[in-house]
Amino acid sequence: MGSGCGGGVAAAVIAKSGAKVLVLEKANYFKRAEYKLTEESAFHNLYENGAAIATTDTGLSILAGSSFGGGSQVNDHIQV
């Protein structure tokens, strides 16, 4: 499981039941000083496949956050 909101809660619940839990994260970790605050960098580093995912028939584009701390790290900050 990843380190996002869902993965963190699931890991805690499973660990409280006595099982051993390992949380793995596929995303890179950036210290604030290392991160470039540009749109290009954000798409490349914070979104799955550089924010270039579509359904099989390409009828729908998918913007999926994928960063250290899970997609919620990105998606929680989106303003609609």
Secondary structure, DSSP 8 states (H G I E B T S, - for coil): --SSHHHHHHHHHHHHTT--------S----GGG---SHHHHHHHHBGGGG-EE-TTS-SEE--B-STT-THHHHTT---
